[in-house]
Amino acid sequence: MNVVNGGSGAGIGNAGEADGSGAWRGWREATAAALYGPDGFYRRPEGPAGHFRTSVHASPLFAGAVARLLRETAGRLGAGAGPVALVDVGAGRGELLTGVLAALPPGFPVRAYAVERADRPAGLDERIVWTDEPPRGVSGLLFANEWLDNVPADVVEMDGDGVVRRVLVRRDGTERPGPPVDGADAAWLERWWPLAGPGARAEIGRPRDEAWAAAVDTLRAGLAVAVDYAHRAGDRPFGGTLTGFRAGREVRPVPDGSCDITAHVALDSALLPGGTLTTQRDELRALGVTGERPPLALASADPAGYVRALAAAGEAAELTARGGLGDFLWLRQPK
């Protein structure tokens, strides 16, 4: 399995056309081609930042928090561990790694790896190793911000007879019901996302669970963290979460490479022994991103400093906001 995109899945339906324009395929296969194929969305030069805003793009405070987490991880590994690894899975154009390296103390011993299918961007810090797979056997922090929601997943829907069927899709986004779900996928649905009745839809999270387990397995020691739009058992949405984004707007998901295709993550199903789930709000506050306003006395004593502190408080508030980025879930997996 390719750790970056979770594999393309098995072909379903008539896949005889080279470009898939009229082929009926499962959403997992169609999404893999649309996002990561030769002309896929994530290979575009503008990168993800040209289409949607993540915590990384919202504020440098996020990179600062990851830098603190890296230092904490290095401290737990001990002085004899040597340079600590920082592995960014789904690195985009290296924005997070660039910010973390800038936030670390001078001379901090780190080896930075950007895991991404797109080509290395020009001008990226030469200390960053660009790779399409996480390095194996390293010790440190593996961080995956909004990666698992782009690991392709099949979509299923319960029909009027109570049969759960795969949803097939063409390149233009047209859908039709496919074969019944069986085997390991049926078992995953029964355990993690049982459908509530006719018309209910779900995304099968098994490929994401496997992709996450494979990523964690590359660490020899340290901490793996996945941050994403997520939901837990008991709070699964009736209609699923599959959607698209283009130029900052939510759009109909069409697997032709013109838009991002994403679905929220059943992150509780990816937990491995010893792992925990918390909100971004709680995690960032523990790492010093509180959103507290600076004292008014600072405005007269240091006006410029007050303005900077006020701006930082606003950015922190966005990163930890209820109903927004603060509701993201963090999966912590010690190794």
VEXBASE-60862 format. One record per residue (C-alpha): residue number from 1; x, y, z. Coordinates in Angstrom, 3 decimals. Each point is the difference from the previous one (the first is absolute). Layout:
residues N
<n=NUM&c1=X&c2=Y&c3=Z>
...
This chain:
residues 335
<n=1&c1=0.000&c2=0.000&c3=0.000>
<n=2&c1=1.207&c2=3.479&c3=-0.810>
<n=3&c1=0.072&c2=1.811&c3=3.323>
<n=4&c1=-0.633&c2=3.378&c3=-1.581>
<n=5&c1=-3.351&c2=-0.680&c3=-1.645>
<n=6&c1=-1.083&c2=-3.330&c3=1.429>
<n=7&c1=0.023&c2=-1.761&c3=-3.362>
<n=8&c1=-2.365&c2=0.359&c3=-2.908>
<n=9&c1=-2.347&c2=-2.849&c3=0.825>
<n=10&c1=-1.292&c2=-2.698&c3=-2.262>
<n=11&c1=-1.690&c2=0.963&c3=-3.244>
<n=12&c1=-3.764&c2=-0.260&c3=0.000>
<n=13&c1=-2.296&c2=-0.040&c3=-2.998>
<n=14&c1=0.966&c2=0.834&c3=-3.559>
<n=15&c1=3.538&c2=1.384&c3=0.200>
<n=16&c1=0.951&c2=-0.548&c3=-3.616>
<n=17&c1=0.516&c2=3.642&c3=-0.956>
<n=18&c1=3.533&c2=1.285&c3=0.482>
<n=19&c1=-1.000&c2=3.291&c3=1.619>
<n=20&c1=-2.993&c2=-1.374&c3=1.884>
<n=21&c1=-2.274&c2=2.730&c3=-1.393>
<n=22&c1=-2.896&c2=-2.398&c3=-0.529>
<n=23&c1=1.063&c2=-2.820&c3=2.319>
<n=24&c1=-1.969&c2=-0.881&c3=3.102>
<n=25&c1=2.380&c2=-0.344&c3=2.948>
<n=26&c1=-0.174&c2=-0.004&c3=3.750>
<n=27&c1=0.718&c2=3.336&c3=1.658>
<n=28&c1=3.280&c2=-1.311&c3=1.419>
<n=29&c1=1.466&c2=-0.729&c3=-3.409>
<n=30&c1=-1.478&c2=3.123&c3=-1.592>
<n=31&c1=1.332&c2=2.249&c3=2.798>
<n=32&c1=3.491&c2=-1.488&c3=-0.164>
<n=33&c1=0.209&c2=0.793&c3=-3.710>
<n=34&c1=-1.524&c2=3.463&c3=0.390>
<n=35&c1=2.298&c2=1.066&c3=2.836>
<n=36&c1=3.246&c2=-1.855&c3=-0.591>
<n=37&c1=0.034&c2=-1.017&c3=-3.681>
<n=38&c1=2.372&c2=1.611&c3=-2.534>
<n=39&c1=-2.342&c2=2.995&c3=-0.399>
<n=40&c1=-1.494&c2=-0.258&c3=3.472>
<n=41&c1=-1.135&c2=2.855&c3=2.183>
<n=42&c1=2.885&c2=-0.331&c3=2.453>
<n=43&c1=2.577&c2=0.231&c3=-2.773>
<n=44&c1=-1.120&c2=3.499&c3=-0.985>
<n=45&c1=2.662&c2=2.690&c3=0.484>
<n=46&c1=-2.117&c2=2.157&c3=2.331>
<n=47&c1=-0.269&c2=-2.840&c3=2.513>
<n=48&c1=-2.728&c2=-0.455&c3=2.622>
<n=49&c1=0.457&c2=3.547&c3=1.345>
<n=50&c1=-1.413&c2=1.316&c3=-3.270>
<n=51&c1=-3.362&c2=-1.610&c3=0.740>
<n=52&c1=-0.603&c2=-0.319&c3=3.732>
<n=53&c1=1.268&c2=1.287&c3=3.337>
<n=54&c1=1.397&c2=-2.318&c3=2.653>
<n=55&c1=1.343&c2=0.693&c3=3.485>
<n=56&c1=3.478&c2=0.192&c3=-1.543>
<n=57&c1=-1.077&c2=2.900&c3=-2.220>
<n=58&c1=-2.133&c2=1.687&c3=2.680>
<n=59&c1=2.882&c2=0.970&c3=2.277>
<n=60&c1=3.702&c2=-0.634&c3=0.700>
<n=61&c1=-1.132&c2=-0.779&c3=3.536>
<n=62&c1=-0.936&c2=-3.472&c3=-1.245>
<n=63&c1=3.554&c2=-0.697&c3=-1.196>
<n=64&c1=1.278&c2=1.394&c3=3.292>
<n=65&c1=-2.183&c2=-2.456&c3=1.895>
<n=66&c1=1.289&c2=-2.905&c3=-2.107>
<n=67&c1=3.555&c2=1.209&c3=0.701>
<n=68&c1=-0.732&c2=-0.177&c3=3.739>
<n=69&c1=-1.465&c2=-3.464&c3=-0.431>
<n=70&c1=3.138&c2=-1.050&c3=-1.865>
<n=71&c1=2.181&c2=1.289&c3=2.818>
<n=72&c1=-2.112&c2=-1.879&c3=2.544>
<n=73&c1=0.337&c2=-3.163&c3=-2.079>
<n=74&c1=3.768&c2=0.462&c3=-0.245>
<n=75&c1=0.149&c2=0.420&c3=3.776>
<n=76&c1=-1.813&c2=-3.280&c3=0.562>
<n=77&c1=2.327&c2=-1.784&c3=-2.435>
<n=78&c1=3.034&c2=1.183&c3=1.963>
<n=79&c1=3.249&c2=1.748&c3=-0.819>
<n=80&c1=1.613&c2=-3.157&c3=-1.370>
<n=81&c1=-2.581&c2=-0.377&c3=-2.782>
<n=82&c1=1.874&c2=2.346&c3=-2.357>
<n=83&c1=-1.820&c2=2.276&c3=-2.490>
<n=84&c1=-3.763&c2=-0.335&c3=0.371>
<n=85&c1=-2.097&c2=-0.691&c3=-3.098>
<n=86&c1=-2.927&c2=2.189&c3=-1.000>
<n=87&c1=-2.105&c2=-1.766&c3=-2.639>
<n=88&c1=-2.819&c2=2.038&c3=-1.574>
<n=89&c1=-2.387&c2=-2.375&c3=-1.789>
<n=90&c1=-2.013&c2=1.770&c3=-2.673>
<n=91&c1=2.396&c2=2.938&c3=0.042>
<n=92&c1=-1.625&c2=2.115&c3=-2.703>
<n=93&c1=2.743&c2=2.379&c3=-1.087>
<n=94&c1=1.980&c2=-0.291&c3=3.218>
<n=95&c1=-1.701&c2=2.890&c3=1.805>
<n=96&c1=-0.228&c2=-1.722&c3=3.390>
<n=97&c1=3.589&c2=-1.246&c3=-0.020>
<n=98&c1=1.243&c2=3.428&c3=-1.033>
<n=99&c1=-1.865&c2=1.561&c3=2.903>
<n=100&c1=1.171&c2=-2.582&c3=2.529>
<n=101&c1=3.649&c2=0.350&c3=-1.018>
<n=102&c1=-0.303&c2=3.768&c3=0.399>
<n=103&c1=-1.537&c2=-0.409&c3=3.473>
<n=104&c1=2.637&c2=-2.387&c3=1.365>
<n=105&c1=2.978&c2=1.327&c3=1.980>
<n=106&c1=3.182&c2=0.496&c3=-2.065>
<n=107&c1=1.977&c2=-3.206&c3=-0.248>
<n=108&c1=-2.847&c2=-2.263&c3=1.088>
<n=109&c1=0.900&c2=-3.483&c3=-1.328>
<n=110&c1=-2.796&c2=-0.942&c3=-2.422>
<n=111&c1=-0.382&c2=-1.901&c3=-3.254>
<n=112&c1=-3.072&c2=1.169&c3=-1.887>
<n=113&c1=-1.862&c2=-2.162&c3=-2.520>
<n=114&c1=-2.826&c2=1.192&c3=-2.259>
<n=115&c1=-2.156&c2=-2.927&c3=-1.160>
<n=116&c1=-1.883&c2=1.050&c3=-3.116>
<n=117&c1=-0.855&c2=-1.291&c3=-3.484>
<n=118&c1=0.399&c2=3.384&c3=-1.713>
<n=119&c1=3.380&c2=1.205&c3=-1.241>
<n=120&c1=2.330&c2=1.815&c3=2.370>
<n=121&c1=-0.704&c2=3.743&c3=-0.162>
<n=122&c1=2.751&c2=2.348&c3=-1.074>
<n=123&c1=1.797&c2=1.868&c3=2.759>
<n=124&c1=-0.938&c2=-2.378&c3=2.806>
<n=125&c1=2.395&c2=-0.091&c3=2.961>
<n=126&c1=2.800&c2=-2.372&c3=-0.943>
<n=127&c1=-0.202&c2=-1.646&c3=3.425>
<n=128&c1=-3.372&c2=-1.514&c3=-0.954>
<n=129&c1=0.168&c2=-3.451&c3=-1.604>
<n=130&c1=-2.755&c2=-0.393&c3=-2.620>
<n=131&c1=-1.366&c2=-3.543&c3=-0.325>
<n=132&c1=-3.164&c2=-1.827&c3=-1.044>
<n=133&c1=0.171&c2=-2.455&c3=2.919>
<n=134&c1=0.746&c2=0.516&c3=3.723>
<n=135&c1=3.556&c2=-1.017&c3=0.927>
<n=136&c1=0.172&c2=-3.269&c3=1.903>
<n=137&c1=1.694&c2=-0.528&c3=3.337>
<n=138&c1=0.254&c2=3.646&c3=1.079>
<n=139&c1=-0.688&c2=1.340&c3=3.487>
<n=140&c1=-1.905&c2=3.192&c3=0.588>
<n=141&c1=-3.330&c2=1.590&c3=-0.932>
<n=142&c1=-2.150&c2=-1.117&c3=-2.927>
<n=143&c1=-2.660&c2=2.649&c3=-0.636>
<n=144&c1=-2.891&c2=-0.353&c3=-2.455>
<n=145&c1=-2.126&c2=3.133&c3=-0.243>
<n=146&c1=-3.116&c2=-0.467&c3=-2.154>
<n=147&c1=1.498&c2=-3.010&c3=-1.749>
<n=148&c1=-2.382&c2=-2.840&c3=0.836>
<n=149&c1=-3.027&c2=1.880&c3=-1.359>
<n=150&c1=1.688&c2=-0.213&c3=-3.420>
<n=151&c1=0.796&c2=-3.717&c3=0.196>
<n=152&c1=-2.528&c2=-1.301&c3=-2.551>
<n=153&c1=-2.975&c2=-1.894&c3=1.403>
<n=154&c1=-2.919&c2=-1.787&c3=-1.584>
<n=155&c1=-3.478&c2=1.418&c3=0.526>
<n=156&c1=-2.964&c2=-2.251&c3=0.776>
<n=157&c1=-3.750&c2=0.542&c3=0.221>
<n=158&c1=-2.860&c2=-2.108&c3=1.341>
<n=159&c1=-2.667&c2=-0.636&c3=-2.616>
<n=160&c1=-3.750&c2=-0.277&c3=0.494>
<n=161&c1=0.271&c2=-3.715&c3=0.769>
<n=162&c1=2.519&c2=0.568&c3=2.785>
<n=163&c1=2.976&c2=-1.197&c3=-2.065>
<n=164&c1=3.219&c2=1.996&c3=0.421>
<n=165&c1=1.509&c2=0.576&c3=-3.446>
<n=166&c1=3.149&c2=1.664&c3=-1.261>
<n=167&c1=-0.638&c2=3.263&c3=-1.795>
<n=168&c1=1.512&c2=0.045&c3=-3.484>
<n=169&c1=0.991&c2=3.254&c3=-1.657>
<n=170&c1=1.088&c2=1.264&c3=-3.390>
<n=171&c1=2.590&c2=2.678&c3=-0.698>
<n=172&c1=-2.749&c2=2.627&c3=-0.314>
<n=173&c1=-1.310&c2=-0.804&c3=3.506>
<n=174&c1=-3.087&c2=-1.959&c3=-1.080>
<n=175&c1=-0.759&c2=-2.783&c3=2.488>
<n=176&c1=-1.876&c2=-3.297&c3=-0.030>
<n=177&c1=-0.363&c2=-2.878&c3=2.486>
<n=178&c1=2.515&c2=-2.810&c3=-0.345>
<n=179&c1=0.455&c2=-3.467&c3=1.506>
<n=180&c1=-0.751&c2=-0.839&c3=3.632>
<n=181&c1=2.799&c2=0.546&c3=2.503>
<n=182&c1=1.518&c2=-3.160&c3=1.406>
<n=183&c1=3.119&c2=-1.351&c3=1.668>
<n=184&c1=2.322&c2=2.241&c3=2.020>
<n=185&c1=-1.793&c2=3.169&c3=-1.071>
<n=186&c1=-3.350&c2=-1.322&c3=1.208>
<n=187&c1=1.601&c2=-0.989&c3=3.297>
<n=188&c1=1.488&c2=3.493&c3=0.389>
<n=189&c1=-3.380&c2=1.617&c3=-0.609>
<n=190&c1=-1.734&c2=-2.278&c3=2.469>
<n=191&c1=2.584&c2=0.821&c3=2.672>
<n=192&c1=0.577&c2=3.706&c3=-0.632>
<n=193&c1=-2.790&c2=1.496&c3=-2.112>
<n=194&c1=-3.222&c2=-2.052&c3=-0.174>
<n=195&c1=-2.423&c2=1.750&c3=-2.331>
<n=196&c1=-3.252&c2=1.216&c3=1.539>
<n=197&c1=-2.413&c2=-0.680&c3=-2.871>
<n=198&c1=-0.726&c2=0.422&c3=-3.726>
<n=199&c1=1.844&c2=2.980&c3=-1.456>
<n=200&c1=2.677&c2=-0.007&c3=2.681>
<n=201&c1=3.542&c2=0.362&c3=-1.340>
<n=202&c1=3.460&c2=-0.599&c3=1.437>
<n=203&c1=3.646&c2=0.056&c3=-0.979>
<n=204&c1=1.833&c2=-3.259&c3=0.715>
<n=205&c1=2.925&c2=0.941&c3=2.246>
<n=206&c1=1.906&c2=-3.276&c3=-0.183>
<n=207&c1=2.603&c2=1.294&c3=-2.542>
<n=208&c1=0.621&c2=2.987&c3=2.245>
<n=209&c1=0.471&c2=-2.210&c3=3.040>
<n=210&c1=2.513&c2=-2.075&c3=-1.938>
<n=211&c1=1.804&c2=3.057&c3=-1.369>
<n=212&c1=0.310&c2=1.458&c3=3.496>
<n=213&c1=1.243&c2=-3.278&c3=1.502>
<n=214&c1=2.598&c2=-0.251&c3=-2.793>
<n=215&c1=1.178&c2=3.568&c3=0.652>
<n=216&c1=0.292&c2=-0.602&c3=3.751>
<n=217&c1=1.939&c2=-3.190&c3=-0.685>
<n=218&c1=2.766&c2=1.994&c3=-1.707>
<n=219&c1=0.949&c2=1.577&c3=3.336>
<n=220&c1=2.516&c2=-1.810&c3=2.151>
<n=221&c1=-0.861&c2=2.165&c3=3.012>
<n=222&c1=-1.733&c2=3.270&c3=0.732>
<n=223&c1=-3.487&c2=1.324&c3=-0.695>
<n=224&c1=-2.370&c2=-0.077&c3=-2.979>
<n=225&c1=-2.775&c2=2.603&c3=-0.234>
<n=226&c1=-2.886&c2=0.196&c3=-2.465>
<n=227&c1=-2.084&c2=3.186&c3=-0.093>
<n=228&c1=-3.183&c2=0.104&c3=-2.036>
<n=229&c1=-3.664&c2=0.724&c3=-0.519>
<n=230&c1=-1.438&c2=-2.980&c3=1.802>
<n=231&c1=-2.980&c2=-1.644&c3=1.629>
<n=232&c1=-0.372&c2=-2.761&c3=2.564>
<n=233&c1=-2.319&c2=-2.940&c3=0.499>
<n=234&c1=-3.422&c2=1.216&c3=1.055>
<n=235&c1=0.463&c2=3.225&c3=-1.954>
<n=236&c1=0.281&c2=-1.237&c3=-3.587>
<n=237&c1=-1.857&c2=2.189&c3=-2.526>
<n=238&c1=-2.970&c2=-1.709&c3=-1.683>
<n=239&c1=0.934&c2=1.127&c3=-3.501>
<n=240&c1=3.776&c2=-0.442&c3=0.237>
<n=241&c1=2.473&c2=2.840&c3=-0.462>
<n=242&c1=1.382&c2=-0.302&c3=-3.541>
<n=243&c1=0.528&c2=3.461&c3=-1.515>
<n=244&c1=2.261&c2=2.078&c3=-2.207>
<n=245&c1=1.918&c2=3.280&c3=0.265>
<n=246&c1=1.171&c2=2.350&c3=-2.701>
<n=247&c1=1.454&c2=3.531&c3=0.345>
<n=248&c1=-1.078&c2=0.257&c3=3.627>
<n=249&c1=-3.587&c2=-1.130&c3=-0.546>
<n=250&c1=-1.793&c2=-3.244&c3=0.733>
<n=251&c1=-1.177&c2=-1.572&c3=-3.256>
<n=252&c1=-1.583&c2=-3.198&c3=-1.248>
<n=253&c1=2.620&c2=-2.777&c3=0.012>
<n=254&c1=0.893&c2=-0.849&c3=-3.586>
<n=255&c1=2.907&c2=-2.439&c3=-0.534>
<n=256&c1=1.482&c2=1.684&c3=-3.068>
<n=257&c1=3.010&c2=1.651&c3=1.661>
<n=258&c1=-1.616&c2=3.435&c3=0.113>
<n=259&c1=-0.664&c2=0.079&c3=3.760>
<n=260&c1=1.101&c2=-1.430&c3=3.283>
<n=261&c1=-2.032&c2=-3.046&c3=1.051>
<n=262&c1=-0.182&c2=-0.565&c3=3.722>
<n=263&c1=-2.049&c2=-1.718&c3=2.682>
<n=264&c1=0.149&c2=0.315&c3=3.762>
<n=265&c1=1.817&c2=-2.768&c3=1.857>
<n=266&c1=-1.404&c2=-2.627&c3=2.360>
<n=267&c1=3.110&c2=0.634&c3=2.062>
<n=268&c1=-0.991&c2=-2.198&c3=2.931>
<n=269&c1=0.230&c2=-3.060&c3=-2.264>
<n=270&c1=3.671&c2=0.806&c3=-0.720>
<n=271&c1=1.029&c2=-0.067&c3=3.672>
<n=272&c1=2.721&c2=-2.513&c3=0.812>
<n=273&c1=0.745&c2=-1.269&c3=3.524>
<n=274&c1=1.127&c2=2.892&c3=2.180>
<n=275&c1=-1.398&c2=2.677&c3=-2.311>
<n=276&c1=-2.229&c2=2.861&c3=1.146>
<n=277&c1=-2.442&c2=2.444&c3=-1.622>
<n=278&c1=-0.291&c2=3.625&c3=1.084>
<n=279&c1=-1.114&c2=3.250&c3=-1.617>
<n=280&c1=2.356&c2=2.456&c3=-1.651>
<n=281&c1=-1.239&c2=2.579&c3=2.468>
<n=282&c1=1.272&c2=-2.003&c3=2.973>
<n=283&c1=3.234&c2=-1.046&c3=-1.708>
<n=284&c1=0.983&c2=3.501&c3=-1.083>
<n=285&c1=-0.828&c2=1.497&c3=3.365>
<n=286&c1=2.267&c2=-2.587&c3=1.626>
<n=287&c1=2.717&c2=1.077&c3=-2.441>
<n=288&c1=-0.373&c2=3.660&c3=0.948>
<n=289&c1=-2.461&c2=1.241&c3=-2.649>
<n=290&c1=-2.663&c2=1.479&c3=2.272>
<n=291&c1=-1.602&c2=2.916&c3=-1.866>
<n=292&c1=0.112&c2=2.183&c3=3.123>
<n=293&c1=-0.045&c2=3.732&c3=-0.695>
<n=294&c1=3.058&c2=1.958&c3=1.139>
<n=295&c1=-0.422&c2=2.276&c3=3.044>
<n=296&c1=-1.100&c2=3.544&c3=-0.808>
<n=297&c1=2.982&c2=1.363&c3=1.937>
<n=298&c1=2.213&c2=-1.265&c3=-2.810>
<n=299&c1=-1.707&c2=2.404&c3=-2.421>
<n=300&c1=1.564&c2=3.022&c3=1.702>
<n=301&c1=3.277&c2=-1.644&c3=1.007>
<n=302&c1=0.706&c2=-1.592&c3=-3.402>
<n=303&c1=-2.580&c2=0.941&c3=-2.653>
<n=304&c1=1.671&c2=-1.991&c3=-2.786>
<n=305&c1=0.340&c2=-3.020&c3=2.254>
<n=306&c1=-3.659&c2=0.305&c3=0.973>
<n=307&c1=-1.084&c2=0.000&c3=-3.650>
<n=308&c1=2.110&c2=-3.101&c3=-0.699>
<n=309&c1=-1.371&c2=-1.779&c3=3.067>
<n=310&c1=-3.548&c2=0.933&c3=-0.932>
<n=311&c1=0.470&c2=-1.384&c3=-3.519>
<n=312&c1=1.457&c2=-3.226&c3=1.422>
<n=313&c1=-2.974&c2=-0.318&c3=2.355>
<n=314&c1=-2.350&c2=0.277&c3=-2.975>
<n=315&c1=1.892&c2=-2.691&c3=-1.889>
<n=316&c1=0.017&c2=-2.248&c3=3.056>
<n=317&c1=-3.743&c2=0.494&c3=0.372>
<n=318&c1=-0.527&c2=-1.155&c3=-3.594>
<n=319&c1=2.144&c2=-3.094&c3=0.518>
<n=320&c1=-1.930&c2=-0.982&c3=3.137>
<n=321&c1=-3.508&c2=1.207&c3=-0.912>
<n=322&c1=-3.044&c2=-2.104&c3=0.787>
<n=323&c1=-1.865&c2=-0.875&c3=-3.166>
<n=324&c1=3.207&c2=0.515&c3=-1.969>
<n=325&c1=3.625&c2=-1.094&c3=0.061>
<n=326&c1=-0.099&c2=-0.581&c3=3.756>
<n=327&c1=-2.396&c2=-2.917&c3=-0.534>
<n=328&c1=2.493&c2=-1.947&c3=-2.083>
<n=329&c1=1.054&c2=-3.239&c3=1.678>
<n=330&c1=3.600&c2=-0.880&c3=0.805>
<n=331&c1=0.931&c2=-3.670&c3=0.093>
<n=332&c1=3.149&c2=-0.465&c3=2.114>
<n=333&c1=1.756&c2=-3.329&c3=-0.454>
<n=334&c1=3.126&c2=-0.542&c3=2.097>
<n=335&c1=2.536&c2=-2.483&c3=-1.284>
